[in-house]
Amino acid sequence: MSTQALISAVTRFSTAKVLVIGDIIIDHFLWGSATRISPEAPVPVVNVQREDLMLGGSANVLRNIISLGGDGALCGIIGDDLMGLKIRELVGRLEVSDDGLIVGQRPTTVKTRVVAQGQQVVRFDRESIGQPSKASLNGLLRFLQTHLHLYDAVIVSDYAKGVVGEQLMVPLHRLLEETRLRQQRALPLIIDPKPSNIQCFVGATIITPNHHEAQQMTGMRIEDSVSLGAVARQIRDDIGCRAVLITRGEAGMALLQEDDQLVTIPTMAKEVFDVTGAGDTVAATLSLALASGCTMREASILANHAAGIVVGKVGTASVSAAELLDALQKNQPDTVE
């Protein structure tokens, strides 16, 4: 694959506009040091020195899209609370519209991570999981009805908090088909899935489960290249998608398309410090690449490079276009079939 072609694709990201739909989360980080064990229990005592609130879940996908030079918007549910206001503030800093943020009847999901000496000590979540209220769902669908045609690609980012399900996906597929007929163009639909919702994703352009999610979706174990191919084919056939991209951590990625040829892509990560949000980066890069006219293989190679950058950062991180271009120039991409 030509490095110059990939570099040219990244420079076209600025022309792409992507809509992200899914579970919105606040990632709350408490950073500090731990030098002693508590006398009350065998746990470290963390002296907190810094606190950060960051966009997480589907909101982190949008953050990556903007960081990579693209444009877009976020559609999901936030709470009528301080963290919901914080989401609006952080989305506003990205200089994109917050019209797709629907205030629901449950609190904003918050994941709090305590990190000492660069290592996560504990995580605790504050959330209410379940199907959205009818009023919240109607708000999401109204936004999609009036705005979907403005975008070049759509990402569904499923964090299993309840927003993504048949109640959303069935109308979304109908609206995508209406947009295709009206504009004579099909918007790529990129799915970052959770296994429990696999039947909702029938007809996706590409689905991006990780190694463990792919095993859960099929009930099959990945032990070698043969079983890897079998798992990818089963997912593709189950939901009728054009492509399956399985992310495999240190083993890189595996792409299966309609031609039935499994392409493995070696990891580009030099060091792995934190995999938090790596799937968000993959989805964001894929969507921008596909919206910019890349082939599936080109888009997957770009996503692999971006993931290799983000896992070298601590916390919920994003990748910039400059970082991706630098990585492409330093590392001649390669695929092994």
RAQUI-V303367 format. One record per residue. RES is the residue in one letter. PHI is phi in whole degrees, 0 to 359 (* if undefined). PSI is psi in whole degrees, 0 to 359 (NA if undefined). Layout:
res = {RES RES}
phi = {PHI PHI}
psi = {PSI PSI}
This chain:
res = {M S T Q A L I S A V T R F S T A K V L V I G D I I I D H F L W G S A T R I S P E A P V P V V N V Q R E D L M L G G S A N V L R N I I S L G G D G A L C G I I G D D L M G L K I R E L V G R L E V S D D G L I V G Q R P T T V K T R V V A Q G Q Q V V R F D R E S I G Q P S K A S L N G L L R F L Q T H L H L Y D A V I V S D Y A K G V V G E Q L M V P L H R L L E E T R L R Q Q R A L P L I I D P K P S N I Q C F V G A T I I T P N H H E A Q Q M T G M R I E D S V S L G A V A R Q I R D D I G C R A V L I T R G E A G M A L L Q E D D Q L V T I P T M A K E V F D V T G A G D T V A A T L S L A L A S G C T M R E A S I L A N H A A G I V V G K V G T A S V S A A E L L D A L Q K N Q P D T V E}
phi = {* 292 299 297 294 291 299 299 297 298 293 273 304 294 266 260 231 239 261 252 238 156 278 265 225 263 264 253 246 248 256 192 229 230 240 210 261 296 287 271 196 282 227 288 265 260 271 287 246 206 224 230 243 226 292 231 61 297 293 288 298 299 301 293 300 293 299 279 99 274 233 175 206 239 234 182 247 239 272 274 208 297 290 296 296 294 302 301 297 291 295 299 294 281 63 234 291 251 296 276 273 259 281 256 260 232 291 296 288 231 251 254 243 259 238 232 52 78 244 288 269 201 230 226 246 238 200 232 261 152 297 297 295 300 295 295 298 298 296 299 292 296 298 297 301 264 240 304 293 278 250 258 198 230 247 252 253 261 249 58 261 121 293 272 184 301 297 260 289 298 295 297 300 296 292 296 293 297 295 299 291 286 258 58 207 261 282 301 247 257 245 258 263 243 304 294 252 304 291 283 258 304 89 295 286 211 239 234 289 277 307 288 297 297 295 295 296 250 70 242 265 263 239 201 294 292 291 299 296 296 296 298 294 296 297 301 289 296 247 64 272 284 208 234 241 265 271 231 61 295 271 86 222 226 246 239 246 292 283 72 267 273 249 261 239 297 297 254 290 273 221 247 256 198 267 303 81 298 296 296 295 299 298 296 293 304 296 296 295 294 292 265 96 286 285 301 293 299 298 291 295 297 297 296 298 297 297 297 282 290 287 273 247 261 96 282 251 229 242 266 299 297 295 293 297 297 296 294 289 274 235 294 294 218 233 240 264}
psi = {129 126 320 324 322 319 316 323 317 322 340 354 329 346 356 144 120 135 128 127 135 202 120 133 146 125 115 120 132 114 136 200 152 115 359 162 140 138 348 335 158 63 152 147 117 123 104 127 340 151 134 143 124 156 129 176 222 334 330 332 313 318 320 321 314 318 326 1 0 184 161 192 167 135 117 188 134 165 162 68 180 322 329 319 324 321 312 318 313 322 321 325 337 353 43 165 145 20 335 0 110 127 120 190 10 161 157 135 131 127 120 125 131 122 126 132 37 2 136 126 315 155 138 142 143 113 161 112 140 172 138 158 161 321 319 315 318 324 317 314 326 318 314 320 321 345 344 322 349 352 162 347 158 133 133 116 103 115 18 36 352 341 318 122 185 326 336 317 323 309 327 315 320 318 323 320 320 320 319 316 321 320 356 39 142 124 128 134 110 128 121 100 168 141 327 342 17 323 345 346 16 132 7 157 310 143 142 62 153 178 312 320 321 320 318 322 329 344 19 150 142 112 339 185 329 312 328 314 321 319 314 318 322 316 314 315 326 321 358 35 164 327 154 128 108 120 134 27 233 346 1 224 161 128 127 128 190 339 358 11 123 122 123 139 114 148 147 4 131 315 144 113 325 125 4 123 4 322 327 318 319 311 318 315 317 313 316 319 315 321 339 7 10 155 168 318 316 315 320 322 318 318 323 317 315 318 322 332 313 329 350 5 155 134 186 98 167 168 136 161 322 319 319 318 319 318 320 322 330 333 111 114 150 149 147 121 NA}
